[in-house]
Amino acid sequence: MAKGNISKRGSSWRVKYDIGNDPATGKRKQGSKSFRLRKDAEAFLASTLNDINRDQFLIPSKLTVATYLEDWLNNVAKVKTSRLTYVNYRNKLYRHVIPMVGQLLLSDLHQEHLSKLYADIQVTNSPTTALHVHRIIHSALEHAVNKAEILFKNVAKKAVTPKQVRQEASILSIPELNRVLEASQGSAYHPVLLLLAYSGMRRSEVLGLRLRDIDFEHSMISVITTVKQDPSAGSELIYGQTKTKRSTRAIDLSTTAILSLKGQRERLEAAASILGIDLSPDMYVFGDITTGQPMRPQTLSKAWRKLRRKLNLPDVKLKDLRHTHASALIAAGVHPKIISERLGHSNISITMDTYGHLMPGASKLAADQFEGLMKEEPELIS
């Protein structure tokens, strides 16, 4: 059984405990730690001796939270996540976490530190931001426990986390959407906005669309690649694959949408003809024929904000065209599974969590439909 003791040293209490014998020298190894309050020293000694006796004790390291997180970012997150996800992790850790708890030893990090950190973040940021920070820290500490084996437990699991706040999607009415499309008519942004509204695609998916992804004969597009922008790296464009396996999908288009895409193809063909070059099937549908580059995401978003202000529309974002598409389908009675497939959600529960509040009459409609079926077969009623 491991042993330890507590002694008074000036104004603090020092804990000393036996770790075991050094296998190389055979000499006795001890650990120590000081506390301001005796009760804290007693609690630490009891917990440490219990871990040692259960063979669950890790020798404290001088590794700080900041040093560990930086190493995890560069050698784990950067390798296993997309470029944009890595940038998001890095920005959140350097902005919210490292300045607050980075100086602590990793072995001294406790759930109370994280609970306070999340509360402090919410003073000037949304609960969603704090929740995202928690998930990043949880992932990093989980690696420290299961892969690096430098921690025995993940203290983030018991931290007081922010409540998940469901943000209702903002949508445009059909008359408002028509005003947008009419006002943008004749601009380079009109066919982009139309496709966003008529397909429910993400901005990155629409801008990543190439001519070869469109089946004009069957009025269908294949969503495969994306174009995003890293604002922290001089607005560098990031080319990648769709968000999830379900995001890689085929979408049927209406007559209006496919005619708009045919018009865009004709404009690209005319521009290529003037330049005396062949139009490649790899050309971005909404790109610059002279450079072969896609339209920049931030350029599109800036144009959207300008148009929205011009039309005195509510404070809706470009991504809300996707929500508008979904809400219109719900209003038309389209099954949620079909809507989920069009939007490329990883599962139908995401669709229901996001848009379920737009289906208040669905349960009553189901009850009435069942009642109608039963009335058609009265002999089934006992």
C-alpha positions as CSV (number, residue, x, y, z in Angstrom):
1,M,0.0,0.0,0.0
2,A,1.3,3.4,-0.9
3,K,1.9,5.9,1.9
4,G,2.0,9.6,2.2
5,N,2.0,12.5,4.7
6,I,1.1,16.2,5.1
7,S,3.3,18.7,6.8
8,K,3.1,22.5,7.4
9,R,5.6,24.6,5.6
10,G,5.3,28.3,6.3
11,S,1.8,29.3,5.2
12,S,1.2,26.3,3.0
13,W,0.6,22.5,3.4
14,R,3.0,20.1,1.7
15,V,1.9,16.7,0.6
16,K,4.5,13.9,0.1
17,Y,3.6,10.5,-1.3
18,D,5.4,7.3,-2.3
19,I,5.3,6.5,-6.0
20,G,7.3,3.3,-5.8
21,N,10.9,2.3,-6.6
22,D,12.8,3.4,-9.7
23,P,13.3,0.2,-11.8
24,A,16.7,1.4,-13.0
25,T,18.3,2.3,-9.6
26,G,16.0,0.6,-7.1
27,K,15.7,3.9,-5.2
28,R,12.5,5.1,-3.6
29,K,10.6,7.6,-5.7
30,Q,8.4,10.3,-4.1
31,G,6.1,13.0,-5.4
32,S,5.1,16.2,-3.6
33,K,2.7,19.1,-4.0
34,S,1.8,22.2,-1.9
35,F,-1.6,23.6,-1.1
36,R,-2.8,26.8,0.7
37,L,-5.5,24.9,2.6
38,R,-5.1,21.7,4.6
39,K,-8.4,20.3,3.4
40,D,-7.2,20.6,-0.2
41,A,-4.0,18.8,0.7
42,E,-6.0,16.0,2.4
43,A,-8.3,15.6,-0.5
44,F,-5.3,15.4,-3.0
45,L,-3.4,12.9,-0.8
46,A,-6.5,10.6,-0.5
47,S,-7.2,10.7,-4.2
48,T,-3.5,10.2,-5.2
49,L,-2.9,7.2,-2.8
50,N,-6.1,5.7,-4.1
51,D,-4.9,6.0,-7.7
52,I,-1.5,4.6,-6.9
53,N,-2.9,1.6,-5.1
54,R,-5.2,0.9,-8.0
55,D,-2.3,1.2,-10.4
56,Q,-4.0,4.2,-12.1
57,F,-1.5,6.9,-11.2
58,L,0.5,8.8,-13.8
59,I,3.6,10.6,-12.7
60,P,3.0,14.4,-13.0
61,S,4.6,16.1,-15.9
62,K,5.8,19.6,-16.4
63,L,3.9,19.7,-19.6
64,T,1.6,22.8,-19.7
65,V,-1.9,22.9,-21.2
66,A,-0.7,25.4,-23.8
67,T,2.2,23.2,-24.9
68,Y,0.0,20.1,-25.1
69,L,-2.8,21.8,-27.1
70,E,-0.3,23.3,-29.6
71,D,1.2,19.8,-30.1
72,W,-2.2,18.2,-30.5
73,L,-3.2,20.9,-33.0
74,N,-0.1,20.4,-35.2
75,N,0.3,16.6,-35.0
76,V,-3.3,15.3,-34.5
77,A,-6.0,17.9,-35.5
78,K,-4.1,19.1,-38.6
79,V,-3.7,15.5,-39.8
80,K,-7.1,14.2,-39.1
81,T,-9.4,17.1,-39.9
82,S,-10.1,19.3,-42.9
83,R,-8.0,22.4,-43.4
84,L,-11.0,24.7,-42.4
85,T,-11.8,22.6,-39.3
86,Y,-8.2,22.8,-38.2
87,V,-8.2,26.6,-38.6
88,N,-11.4,26.8,-36.6
89,Y,-9.9,24.6,-33.8
90,R,-6.7,26.7,-33.8
91,N,-8.5,30.0,-33.7
92,K,-10.8,29.0,-30.8
93,L,-8.0,27.5,-28.8
94,Y,-5.7,30.6,-29.2
95,R,-8.5,33.0,-28.6
96,H,-10.4,31.4,-25.7
97,V,-8.5,28.6,-24.1
98,I,-4.7,29.1,-24.1
99,P,-4.8,32.7,-22.7
100,M,-7.0,31.5,-19.8
101,V,-5.7,28.1,-18.8
102,G,-2.7,27.6,-21.0
103,Q,-0.2,28.3,-18.2
104,L,-1.5,25.4,-16.0
105,L,0.3,22.1,-15.9
106,L,-1.8,19.6,-17.9
107,S,-1.8,17.3,-14.9
108,D,-3.3,20.2,-12.8
109,L,-6.2,20.9,-15.1
110,H,-9.5,20.1,-13.4
111,Q,-13.1,20.2,-14.4
112,E,-13.6,23.4,-12.3
113,H,-11.1,25.2,-14.5
114,L,-13.1,24.2,-17.6
115,S,-16.5,25.0,-16.1
116,K,-15.3,28.5,-15.2
117,L,-13.7,28.8,-18.7
118,Y,-17.0,28.0,-20.4
119,A,-18.9,30.4,-18.2
120,D,-16.4,33.2,-18.9
121,I,-16.6,32.6,-22.7
122,Q,-20.4,33.1,-22.6
123,V,-20.0,36.6,-21.1
124,T,-19.0,37.9,-24.5
125,N,-19.9,35.0,-26.8
126,S,-22.8,32.8,-27.5
127,P,-23.4,29.5,-25.7
128,T,-22.8,27.8,-29.0
129,T,-19.3,29.1,-29.1
130,A,-18.6,27.9,-25.6
131,L,-20.0,24.5,-26.5
132,H,-17.8,24.3,-29.6
133,V,-14.8,25.1,-27.4
134,H,-15.8,22.3,-25.0
135,R,-16.0,19.8,-27.8
136,I,-12.5,20.7,-29.0
137,I,-11.0,20.5,-25.5
138,H,-12.8,17.2,-24.9
139,S,-11.4,15.7,-28.1
140,A,-7.8,16.9,-27.2
141,L,-8.0,15.5,-23.7
142,E,-9.4,12.2,-25.0
143,H,-6.3,11.9,-27.1
144,A,-4.1,12.6,-24.1
145,V,-5.9,9.7,-22.2
146,N,-6.4,7.0,-24.9
147,K,-3.6,7.7,-27.4
148,A,-0.7,9.7,-25.8
149,E,-1.4,8.1,-22.4
150,I,-0.2,11.1,-20.5
151,L,-3.5,11.6,-18.5
152,F,-5.5,9.0,-16.6
153,K,-8.9,10.7,-17.1
154,N,-10.6,13.3,-19.3
155,V,-11.7,16.1,-16.9
156,A,-13.8,17.7,-19.6
157,K,-16.3,14.9,-19.2
158,K,-17.4,16.2,-15.8
159,A,-17.2,20.0,-16.5
160,V,-20.4,22.0,-16.5
161,T,-21.0,22.5,-20.2
162,P,-23.2,25.1,-21.9
163,K,-26.7,24.1,-22.8
164,Q,-27.4,23.4,-26.4
165,V,-29.4,26.3,-27.8
166,R,-31.5,25.4,-30.7
167,Q,-31.5,28.3,-33.2
168,E,-34.5,28.5,-35.3
169,A,-33.7,28.9,-39.0
170,S,-34.4,32.2,-40.6
171,I,-36.4,32.0,-43.8
172,L,-37.6,34.3,-46.6
173,S,-41.2,34.2,-47.7
174,I,-41.9,33.2,-51.3
175,P,-42.7,36.8,-52.2
176,E,-39.5,38.0,-50.6
177,L,-37.5,35.3,-52.5
178,N,-39.1,36.4,-55.7
179,R,-38.0,39.9,-55.0
180,V,-34.4,38.8,-54.5
181,L,-34.4,36.9,-57.8
182,E,-36.0,39.7,-59.7
183,A,-33.6,42.3,-58.3
184,S,-30.5,40.2,-59.1
185,Q,-31.6,39.5,-62.6
186,G,-28.9,40.3,-65.1
187,S,-26.1,40.1,-62.6
188,A,-23.4,37.4,-62.2
189,Y,-25.0,36.5,-58.9
190,H,-28.5,35.8,-60.1
191,P,-27.9,32.1,-61.3
192,V,-26.0,31.4,-58.1
193,L,-28.8,32.7,-55.9
194,L,-31.4,30.9,-57.9
195,L,-29.6,27.6,-57.6
196,L,-29.1,28.1,-53.9
197,A,-32.8,28.7,-53.5
198,Y,-34.0,26.0,-55.8
199,S,-31.7,23.2,-54.7
200,G,-31.1,23.8,-50.9
201,M,-27.3,23.3,-51.5
202,R,-24.7,24.9,-49.3
203,R,-22.7,27.9,-50.6
204,S,-19.5,25.8,-50.7
205,E,-21.3,23.1,-52.7
206,V,-22.7,25.5,-55.3
207,L,-19.4,27.3,-55.8
208,G,-17.6,23.9,-56.1
209,L,-19.9,22.8,-58.9
210,R,-18.2,22.0,-62.2
211,L,-19.8,21.6,-65.6
212,R,-19.2,17.8,-65.5
213,D,-21.3,17.6,-62.4
214,I,-24.5,18.6,-64.3
215,D,-26.6,16.1,-66.2
216,F,-28.5,18.5,-68.4
217,E,-30.4,15.6,-70.1
218,H,-31.9,14.3,-66.8
219,S,-32.0,17.7,-65.0
220,M,-29.8,16.4,-62.2
221,I,-26.6,17.6,-60.5
222,S,-24.0,15.6,-58.5
223,V,-22.7,17.3,-55.4
224,I,-19.1,16.2,-55.0
225,T,-16.6,19.0,-54.3
226,T,-16.7,22.2,-52.3
227,V,-14.9,25.6,-52.3
228,K,-14.4,27.4,-49.0
229,Q,-12.4,30.4,-47.9
230,D,-9.9,30.8,-45.0
231,P,-10.2,34.4,-43.8
232,S,-7.2,33.9,-41.5
233,A,-4.8,33.1,-44.4
234,G,-5.3,36.0,-46.8
235,S,-8.7,34.7,-48.0
236,E,-7.0,31.6,-49.4
237,L,-9.4,29.3,-51.2
238,I,-9.7,25.7,-49.8
239,Y,-10.8,23.0,-52.2
240,G,-12.2,19.8,-50.7
241,Q,-14.9,17.2,-50.6
242,T,-18.4,17.4,-49.3
243,K,-19.1,17.7,-45.6
244,T,-20.1,14.0,-45.0
245,K,-20.8,10.9,-47.0
246,R,-24.5,11.9,-47.2
247,S,-23.5,15.3,-48.5
248,T,-22.1,13.6,-51.6
249,R,-25.4,13.3,-53.4
250,A,-27.5,13.7,-56.5
251,I,-30.2,16.4,-56.6
252,D,-33.1,16.6,-59.1
253,L,-33.7,20.0,-60.4
254,S,-36.8,21.8,-61.5
255,T,-37.2,23.2,-65.1
256,T,-36.4,26.7,-63.9
257,A,-33.2,25.7,-62.2
258,I,-31.9,23.6,-65.1
259,L,-32.7,26.3,-67.6
260,S,-30.8,28.8,-65.5
261,L,-27.8,26.4,-65.5
262,K,-28.1,26.0,-69.3
263,G,-28.0,29.8,-69.6
264,Q,-24.9,29.9,-67.4
265,R,-23.2,27.2,-69.6
266,E,-24.0,29.2,-72.7
267,R,-22.4,32.3,-71.2
268,L,-19.2,30.3,-70.4
269,E,-19.2,28.9,-73.9
270,A,-19.5,32.4,-75.4
271,A,-16.6,33.7,-73.2
272,A,-14.4,30.8,-74.1
273,S,-15.1,31.3,-77.8
274,I,-14.1,35.0,-77.6
275,L,-10.8,33.9,-75.9
276,G,-10.3,31.2,-78.5
277,I,-10.1,28.4,-75.9
278,D,-12.0,25.1,-75.3
279,L,-14.5,25.0,-72.5
280,S,-13.3,22.3,-70.1
281,P,-15.8,20.1,-68.4
282,D,-13.8,20.8,-65.2
283,M,-14.6,24.5,-65.4
284,Y,-16.4,25.8,-62.4
285,V,-20.0,26.6,-63.3
286,F,-19.7,29.9,-61.4
287,G,-16.2,30.8,-62.2
288,D,-13.9,33.1,-64.1
289,I,-13.2,31.7,-67.6
290,T,-9.9,33.6,-67.8
291,T,-8.4,32.1,-64.6
292,G,-10.5,28.9,-64.3
293,Q,-11.0,29.9,-60.6
294,P,-14.4,29.7,-58.9
295,M,-16.3,32.6,-57.5
296,R,-15.0,33.5,-54.1
297,P,-17.3,32.7,-51.2
298,Q,-16.8,36.0,-49.4
299,T,-17.5,37.9,-52.7
300,L,-20.8,36.1,-53.0
301,S,-21.7,36.8,-49.4
302,K,-20.8,40.5,-49.7
303,A,-23.0,40.8,-52.8
304,W,-25.8,39.1,-50.8
305,R,-25.6,41.5,-47.9
306,K,-25.6,44.5,-50.3
307,L,-28.7,43.1,-52.1
308,R,-30.5,42.4,-48.9
309,R,-30.0,45.9,-47.6
310,K,-31.1,47.4,-50.9
311,L,-34.4,45.4,-50.7
312,N,-34.9,46.2,-47.0
313,L,-35.2,42.5,-46.3
314,P,-34.9,41.0,-42.7
315,D,-31.5,40.1,-41.4
316,V,-31.2,36.8,-43.2
317,K,-27.9,35.3,-44.2
318,L,-27.0,33.7,-47.5
319,K,-27.3,30.2,-45.9
320,D,-30.9,31.0,-45.1
321,L,-31.7,30.4,-48.8
322,R,-31.1,26.8,-47.9
323,H,-33.5,27.0,-45.0
324,T,-36.0,28.8,-47.2
325,H,-35.9,25.9,-49.7
326,A,-36.4,23.3,-46.9
327,S,-39.3,25.3,-45.3
328,A,-41.1,25.6,-48.7
329,L,-40.8,21.8,-49.2
330,I,-42.2,21.2,-45.7
331,A,-45.1,23.6,-46.4
332,A,-45.8,21.6,-49.6
333,G,-46.0,18.4,-47.6
334,V,-42.8,16.8,-48.8
335,H,-41.7,13.9,-46.6
336,P,-38.8,14.8,-44.2
337,K,-36.7,12.0,-45.5
338,I,-36.7,13.4,-49.0
339,I,-35.9,16.9,-47.7
340,S,-33.0,15.4,-45.6
341,E,-31.6,13.7,-48.7
342,R,-31.8,16.9,-50.8
343,L,-30.1,18.9,-48.1
344,G,-27.4,16.2,-47.6
345,H,-27.9,15.9,-43.9
346,S,-26.0,13.0,-42.3
347,N,-29.3,11.7,-40.8
348,I,-32.9,12.6,-40.7
349,S,-32.7,13.7,-37.0
350,I,-30.7,16.8,-38.1
351,T,-33.5,17.7,-40.4
352,M,-36.2,17.2,-37.7
353,D,-34.2,19.1,-35.1
354,T,-33.7,22.1,-37.5
355,Y,-37.1,22.2,-39.1
356,G,-39.4,20.2,-36.9
357,H,-40.9,23.4,-35.5
358,L,-42.2,24.2,-39.0
359,M,-44.4,21.0,-38.9
360,P,-46.8,21.9,-36.0
361,G,-49.8,20.3,-37.8
362,A,-48.1,17.1,-38.9
363,S,-49.2,15.1,-35.9
364,K,-52.9,16.2,-36.2
365,L,-52.7,15.5,-39.9
366,A,-51.5,11.9,-39.2
367,A,-54.3,11.4,-36.7
368,D,-56.9,12.6,-39.2
369,Q,-55.5,10.4,-41.9
370,F,-55.6,7.3,-39.7
371,E,-59.1,8.1,-38.7
372,G,-60.0,8.2,-42.4
373,L,-58.5,4.8,-43.0
374,M,-60.4,3.3,-40.1
375,K,-63.7,4.7,-41.4
376,E,-63.0,2.9,-44.7
377,E,-62.7,-0.4,-42.9
378,P,-65.4,-0.3,-40.1
379,E,-65.1,-4.0,-39.4
380,L,-61.6,-3.5,-38.0
381,I,-63.1,-1.6,-35.0
382,S,-64.1,-3.8,-32.1
